Amino acid sequence: MADQADGILSAFLRRKRIELALPFIKGKVIDMGCGVGKLAEHVEPDDYVGIDKDIESIYIAKSKYPNHKFYTSEESEDIKDKFDTVVSLAVVEHVENPLDFIVFLKSLLTKDGSIVITTPHPRSGLIHKLGSKMGLFSSHAEKEHEELIDIKKMTTVAKQANVRIVKNKTFLFGMNQLFVLRKTPNE
């Protein structure tokens, strides 16, 4: 599915996620789950790599931002670089195993790098489900949710992944969350 901004409020939600994440995005950036590449508008082409599993989204991103680098998930397996910021906006709730995902994101970091994640709060589940049925939010994204993660679950996952939460903030009336993670000092 190319652009999951098919709900009336989807583009607004994406904009809000990006706005909240931007202060924590520095240096060389990899955007995991980049979709059609909207974050690329805010990062210099030489400092940005976008990855998505959806081939059509990557095609759109490449055409909209031809100076930035975009790869499908399969193509990204050849990337050996380390990044100052690993961004994953509204993705962790779609993965089957959040711990494995965070460990993978950590493997992409430089020594002092950060992982920047946004995710819906579990209390938004019913609102998101109803809103997607009414066309306010992406029905495709809602159907693909595996698990909505709260601070308690993220704290457990972070500890198991040997990363620490350095920032946690809710936004949009507490329905969404931002997490900034860093490697623990002994890494």
Helices and strands as residue ranges (DSSP letters): H 10-21, G 22-24, E 29-32, G 38-42, G 45-47, E 48-52, H 55-64, E 69-72, H 73-76, E 83-89, G 92-94, H 98-107, E 109-120, G 122-124, H 125-133, H 139-143, H 151-161, E 163-171, E 176-183
